[in-house]
Structures are given as C-alpha cells and as structure tokens.
Amino acid sequence: MRHMKRHSVFIVDDDQDDRESIRDAFLQNKHEQDYKFMVNGEQLIAYLNEEGNSLDSPIILLDLNMPGKDGKQVIREIKGNTGLRPIPIIVMTTSSSEKDKVASYELGANCFVTKPDSYKELVNITDSIAKLWFVEAKAV
C-alpha cells in the first residue's frame, strides 16, 4: 500500500455551515487532509500569495457566489499567476447555471460541481473528489 500524501484543501465559502458540511463530508469517508477554511476570495488570495510555495499539494474548493471577490474573479486571479496556476480549482456552488459552468471552465477551473440538496449526496461527491484529486492525480 502506497503512503498517502496529505493535501492542503482550501474550502472557500462565505457560509460557515457549508464550509463545515463539506469538510465533514470528506472526513465521513476517512479522507484525512489539512483542511483550511477561507471565508472569501480576498482571504484565499492573500494566503496563497504569502504561503503558496510552502503548501503541501494544495487543492481549492471554491464557491462562486461570495461577497467581495466572487469565485470567477478568484479563478481568473489564480490562473493568471504563474506560481499559483497549477493549483487545481474545484468550483463547488449552489449554481447549476450552464453559463456559470462554462465561464468557470473558460477561466481555468478544473472541475464544476453543484452543491447537492442532501448531506448523503455531499458525502458521495466529496468521496469522488477525494478519489480523483487525492489519489489518482498523484499516480501520474
């Protein structure tokens, strides 16, 4: 069995309940990572600009609809920065709009997920994200 690498997982959402539910859903499936809560885009960008090089395999779970810098602006800023560009961004939002999905991908998001209505669905989605980004991505 291969040693599992820990990731810095940023959960960026202005809703505290959503941040905690997303983290708890990952933990429900025993995905032990270094979870970091960010309440808005400004906080994330400031943190990444300061700590970016010292982070352990960072991954960003990003809400689109936040006050201040919204998710699309955050994607644009991260993907426009050569040092931060490689960080995977998974948009996790209440929006199911095709326009938001297309815009997110055009700006450079790696994945777009609409937040589910039930916690059970959230557990399944976070498990899929973990299997893809925490395990498979490192097999390359």
RALINSUL-V579217 format. One record per pair of residues at least 24 apart in sequence whose ideal C-beta (glycine too) atoms are under 10 Angstrom apart, sorted by the first residue. I is the first residue (numbers start at 1). J is the second residue. D is the distance in Angstrom with one decimal. If there is no record, write none. Layout:
# RALINSUL-V579217
i-><I	I>
j-><J	J>
d-><D	D>
This chain:
# RALINSUL-V579217
i-><2	2	2	4	4	4	4	4	4	5	5	5	5	5	5	5	6	6	6	6	6	6	7	7	7	7	7	7	7	7	7	7	7	7	7	7	7	7	8	8	8	8	8	8	8	8	8	8	8	8	8	8	8	9	9	9	9	9	9	9	9	9	9	9	9	9	9	9	9	9	10	10	10	10	10	10	10	10	10	10	10	10	10	10	10	10	10	10	11	11	11	11	11	11	11	11	11	11	11	11	12	12	12	12	12	12	12	12	12	12	12	12	12	12	12	12	12	12	12	12	13	13	13	13	13	13	13	13	13	13	13	13	13	13	13	14	14	14	14	14	14	14	14	14	14	15	15	15	15	15	15	18	18	18	18	18	18	18	19	19	21	21	21	21	21	22	22	22	22	22	22	22	22	23	23	24	24	24	24	25	25	25	25	25	25	25	25	25	25	25	25	26	26	26	26	26	26	26	26	26	27	27	28	28	28	28	28	28	28	29	29	29	29	29	29	29	30	30	31	31	31	31	31	31	31	31	32	33	33	33	33	33	34	35	36	38	38	38	38	39	39	39	40	40	40	40	40	40	41	41	41	41	41	41	41	41	41	41	41	41	42	42	42	42	42	42	43	43	44	44	44	44	44	45	45	45	45	45	45	45	48	48	48	48	48	48	48	49	49	49	49	52	52	52	52	52	53	53	55	55	57	57	57	57	57	57	58	58	58	58	58	59	59	59	59	59	59	59	59	59	59	59	60	60	60	60	60	60	60	60	60	61	61	61	61	61	61	61	61	61	61	61	62	62	62	62	62	62	62	62	63	63	63	63	63	63	64	64	64	64	64	64	64	64	64	64	64	64	65	65	65	65	66	71	71	71	71	71	71	72	72	72	72	72	72	73	74	74	75	75	75	75	75	75	75	75	76	76	76	76	77	78	78	78	79	79	79	79	80	80	88	88	88	88	90	90	90	90	92	92	92	92	92	110>
j-><135	138	139	31	32	33	134	135	138	33	56	57	134	135	137	138	32	33	34	56	57	134	31	32	33	34	35	55	56	57	58	59	88	130	133	134	137	138	33	34	35	36	47	48	51	54	55	56	57	58	59	60	87	33	34	35	36	37	56	57	58	59	60	61	90	126	129	130	133	134	34	35	36	37	38	43	44	47	48	55	58	59	60	61	62	87	89	90	35	36	37	38	39	44	59	60	61	62	63	92	36	37	38	39	40	41	43	44	45	47	60	61	62	63	66	69	71	74	89	92	37	38	39	40	61	62	63	64	65	66	71	92	93	94	115	38	39	40	41	63	65	66	67	68	70	39	63	65	66	94	115	61	63	92	93	94	115	122	61	63	115	119	122	123	126	61	63	92	115	122	125	126	129	61	126	119	122	123	126	116	119	120	121	122	123	124	125	126	127	129	130	61	122	123	125	126	127	129	130	134	123	126	119	120	122	123	124	126	127	123	124	126	127	128	130	131	127	130	126	127	129	130	131	133	134	135	134	57	59	130	133	134	58	61	60	62	63	66	74	66	67	68	66	67	68	69	70	74	66	67	68	69	70	71	72	73	74	75	77	78	66	67	68	69	73	74	68	69	69	71	74	77	78	69	73	74	77	78	81	84	74	77	78	81	83	84	87	77	81	83	84	78	81	83	84	87	83	84	84	87	87	88	133	134	137	138	84	86	87	88	89	87	88	89	90	110	111	129	130	133	134	137	84	87	88	89	90	91	92	109	110	88	89	90	91	92	93	111	113	126	129	133	89	90	91	92	93	104	109	112	91	92	93	94	95	115	91	92	93	94	95	97	100	101	103	104	109	112	93	94	95	100	93	95	100	103	104	107	109	100	103	104	106	107	109	107	107	109	103	104	105	106	107	108	109	110	103	106	107	108	107	107	108	109	107	108	109	110	107	108	129	132	133	137	125	129	132	133	116	122	125	126	129	137>
d-><8.7	8.5	8.5	9.3	8.2	9.3	7.5	7.7	8.7	9.3	7.4	6.0	7.8	9.3	10.0	5.9	7.3	5.6	5.5	5.8	7.6	8.9	9.2	10.0	4.8	6.7	9.3	8.9	6.4	4.4	6.8	5.4	9.6	9.2	7.5	5.8	9.3	9.0	7.5	4.9	8.5	6.2	9.9	9.9	8.7	9.4	4.6	5.2	6.8	4.3	7.3	9.3	9.3	4.7	6.6	5.1	6.9	10.0	10.0	9.2	7.7	5.2	8.1	6.8	9.6	9.9	9.3	9.1	8.8	8.5	9.6	8.2	5.1	8.1	5.6	9.6	6.1	7.9	8.2	9.0	6.6	7.1	4.6	6.7	7.9	8.7	9.4	10.0	6.2	7.1	5.5	7.1	10.0	9.9	9.8	8.5	5.0	8.7	8.8	8.3	9.0	8.1	4.3	7.8	7.3	6.9	7.8	5.0	9.8	9.9	6.3	6.7	4.8	6.2	7.6	9.9	7.7	7.2	9.4	9.0	8.1	8.0	7.6	8.8	7.8	8.0	4.1	9.8	9.3	7.2	9.4	7.7	8.9	10.0	9.2	9.4	5.7	5.8	9.4	6.8	8.0	4.5	6.2	8.7	9.9	9.0	7.5	9.5	8.9	9.2	9.8	9.9	7.2	8.5	9.8	8.7	7.1	9.4	9.1	9.0	8.9	6.6	6.2	9.6	9.5	6.3	9.6	6.8	8.4	7.0	9.2	6.6	9.5	9.4	8.8	8.2	8.7	8.6	9.0	9.6	6.9	9.2	9.1	4.4	4.6	8.5	7.5	4.2	7.9	9.5	9.6	9.3	9.4	8.5	9.9	4.6	8.0	7.9	6.1	9.1	9.6	8.9	8.7	9.6	8.9	4.9	9.9	7.8	8.1	6.5	8.9	6.9	4.5	9.7	6.6	9.0	9.6	9.2	7.2	7.4	8.7	4.2	8.9	9.9	6.3	9.4	9.8	9.0	8.2	8.0	9.9	6.8	9.2	9.4	9.7	9.0	9.8	9.6	9.7	8.1	9.4	9.5	5.2	6.6	5.1	6.5	9.1	8.9	6.1	9.2	6.2	3.1	6.7	7.0	9.4	6.2	4.0	9.3	7.8	9.5	9.3	9.7	5.5	5.3	9.7	8.8	9.1	9.2	8.4	10.0	6.3	9.3	8.3	7.1	9.1	6.6	5.8	7.4	8.9	8.6	9.6	9.2	7.1	8.2	8.6	5.6	7.5	9.6	8.1	8.6	7.9	9.6	8.5	5.8	5.8	8.0	7.1	9.8	9.9	8.2	9.1	9.2	9.0	8.5	8.5	7.6	8.8	9.1	5.0	8.1	9.9	7.1	5.1	8.2	6.9	9.0	10.0	8.4	9.6	5.5	7.9	8.7	9.5	6.0	6.9	4.7	6.8	9.1	9.6	9.3	9.1	9.6	8.3	5.1	8.2	4.9	9.9	9.4	8.6	8.8	7.7	9.7	5.7	6.9	5.4	6.7	7.9	8.8	7.7	10.0	7.8	6.5	5.4	7.9	9.2	8.4	6.0	8.7	4.2	8.2	5.7	9.2	5.9	9.8	8.9	7.1	9.5	9.1	6.5	6.9	6.8	8.9	9.6	9.2	8.7	9.7	7.4	9.1	8.5	8.0	6.0	6.9	9.5	6.0	9.0	9.0	9.2	9.9	8.8	6.5	9.5	9.3	4.2	5.7	5.4	9.7	9.9	9.9	5.2	7.8	9.6	9.2	7.6	9.6	6.3	3.4	8.3	9.9	9.2	8.5	9.8	9.5	6.1	7.4	9.9	6.2	9.2	7.3	9.9	9.3	8.2	9.0	8.4	9.7>
